[in-house]
Amino acid sequence: MSTYRDNAVVLRSYKFGEADRVVVLLTEQHGKVRAVARGVRKTKSSIGARVEPMSHVDVSFRKGKDLDTIDQVKLIHAHSHLREDFDKLRQGLSMVEAIDKVTPDREAVPHLYELLTRALHALNDNGSPLMLSAFFLRLLSVEGQHPQLDVCVGCGEQGELVSFDFQEGGAHCSSCRVGMSVSKAAIDVMRMILGGRMNEALTLEESPVVHEVNQLSMEAMEVHLERRLRSLGVFDRHL
């Protein structure tokens, strides 16, 4: 039976049989992999804590017919600060959930692996009220859904943009206005994130504009996924 080894981020897991779990991982070279962790639900399991969501790991697999099997797991980074802070935990889980939804099985997506690992490390080490928004907007961009923020998505005219339409994926002028109202300041922040000024955007403190960008990015991500993100929770939708 052939084996392989890869670095990966744990996206989620679910029960399988009496004592096993199926672990869903985004690997660096092999894409999204589903593999059985044998005996991981037993109290004496040596790898249970290493296959928690968001963990960055070095994994050895044995290939199987339907599911691979995890042979060995070495922890690269546990992202322990994320697990000690509820808001960071929620953001990190939302990142891995979104990646899980957009990634097909067994298709190498090294750009998504890099995006996710860098975002989780940044969130663990520093954090920012815009960290999750920045991740969502960058993910939309690499998925081919780069938000149109420079001209009206309806008529192509330059000038003041006053609303954002999630179905069309861009901002509208007053003549074409449709969708959610958006401030000039929020559009400027989104342009910073997508226009090479990410670090500057991540230094911004909590404010009404930051809240507005968070709401816009969350809605845009969920429209793209065509489903709600469970990790965001009900409370966050009414902040």
N, C-alpha and C positions, 0 to 999 in steps of 0.2 A: 504494500500500500504506500503510495507516494506521500511525501511530507513537504511542507514549506514553512517558511518563517517570515514574519513581517511586523512592522510597527503598526499600531492601530489605536484608535480611540473607541472606547465602549459607548455605544449609543443607547442600548437598552437590553433587557433580558426578560425571559418568561419561563415559567415552570415547564418541565418536561419529564414525565415519568415520576417515580417515587422520590428520587433524590437529586435529579439532574436539572440543569437549566440550559435553555438555548440562549446563547449570547450573540447579539447583533453588533458587529464591529465595522467601523470604517477603516480599512487598511490603506497603507500608503501606496502599495503597488497592485493589489488585487481587488480594489473596490470594496463594496459592502459584502461582508461574509457573515453567514449564520453558522454557528458551530456549537456543538454540545459540550458543556462543562460537566463531566461525570462526577457525581457525588458532591457537587458544590453546595447543596442544601444541607449537608450533614455538618454538625457542629465542629467536627475535626478537619474539615476541608482546609487545605493549605492555600487555595487560590480564590476562595470566596470574596475576600475583601479587595482583591485585585481586579475583579471584573464588575465593579460597580460603574454605573453610568458616569461618563466624563473622564474616567481613568485613562491615562496615556500609557500604553503597555507595549512590550515586546512579546509576541506570541508565536509559539510553534504549533502548527496544525497537522493533522492527518486527514487527507482527503477521503470523503465518503460519497456514497451514491446520491443521497439527498442532502444530508447535513455533514459538514466536516466535524472533526473532534479536536478539542483543545488538548494538547499534550502538556504544554508548559507555558506559564505566564510570568514574565518579569516586569515589575513596575518601573516605568520611566518617570512618571509624575502622577501623584495622587490628587493634585489640586486641592490640598487640604483646606486652604483658606476659603474656597468656594463652599465647602461643606460646613463651615463654621458660621457663615453669614447667610441668612435666609434669602435676602434679595439677590446676592450673587449666585446662590444655589438655583434660584428660580430662573435667572438669566442663563446660566450654564445649561440647565436642563432644556430650556427653550431652544438654545443653539443646537444641541444634539438632536432634539425632536425635529426641528426644521430640516436639518441635514438628512435625517433618516427618511423623511417624506419625499425629498427631491432626488434621492440617490437610488438608482436601480441596482439590483444584485449583480455581483461578479463583473462589474464594468469599472475599469480603472479610472479614477477621477482624482489624480494627485493634486489638482488645483483646489478641490474642495477639502481634501485632507489638510493641505497647508493652511487654507482659510480657517478651518475649524481649530486646528492645533494652536495657531497663533492667537486666535481670539480667546480661547480658554486660558492660555498662559497669561495673556494681558489682563483678563478679568481676574484671574487668581492673584496676580502680583500687584495690580493697582486698582482697577475698577474705575468706572466713570458713569454718570447718569445717562450717557449716550452710547455706552458700549454695545448694548443689545441692538439699538437702532442702527448703529454703524455696521454691525454684523449682518442684519437683515438687508440693508440697502446694498451692501457689497455682494451678498448672496444673490439678490435679485439681479444685479448687474451681470455677474458671471453666468447666471442662468439665461441670459439673453433678454432680460426684462429691465434693462437700465432705464430708470425713470427719466422722462423728458422734462427738464427743468429750465431750459434756456429759451425756448419759444413755446407758444401756445400749441398744444398737441392737436387742437381742433383746426385752426386756420393757419398755423405756422408764423403768425405775426410775433414780432418782438414787442416788448413793452411790459406793463405791469401784469403779473399773473396773480389771480385771486382765488382759484380753487384747484383741487386735485381730484382727478377722476381715476379710480382704481382699476376700472375695467380697461380704460385706454392707456393707463400707465403713465400719465403725465399731467402737467398743470395746464389750466385754461385761462384765457384772458376774460375780461368782463363781458365781452360780446358773446363768447362761447361758453360762458360759465355753466358748469355742471359738476356735481360731486360735492366733496367736502371743502368748506372754506379754508383757505390757507393764508398765512401772513407772509409778507416779504421776508421777515426775519427767519421764519422756518425754512423757506426755500433757500435762503442764503446758507443756512447751516447744512442742509442736505447737499448743496453744491460743494461745500467744504469737504464733506465726507467722501463724496464721489469724485472730487476734482483734484485729489492729491494733497489735501490739507487735513488729512485724517487726524494727525497728532494735535493740530490746533483745535479741532472740533472736540477732541476728547478731554481738553483742559477746561471746557465750559462747565460751569456749576449748574445745579438744579435751578430751573426758572420756568416761567410759563412757556417760553419758546422751546425749551428742551422737552417739556411735557408734550407740546404740540407735535414735535418731530417724533417722539416716542409713539404717540397715537397713530400718526400717519404711517410710520414704518411697520407697526404691528398690523394695521389694516391691510396695507399693501402686501405683506407677506402672506397673510391668511387668504386674501383673494387669489394670490398666485397658487397657493396650495389647495384651494377650494375646500378648506376645512379649518376649524378652530384649532389653535394650539393649546392643548390641555395644560402644559406647563406654565402658561401665562396666568391661568387662574381667573376666576370671576372678579375678584377684588380689583385687579389691575385695570380692568375695562372701565372702571368707574372712578378712577383717580381724578 
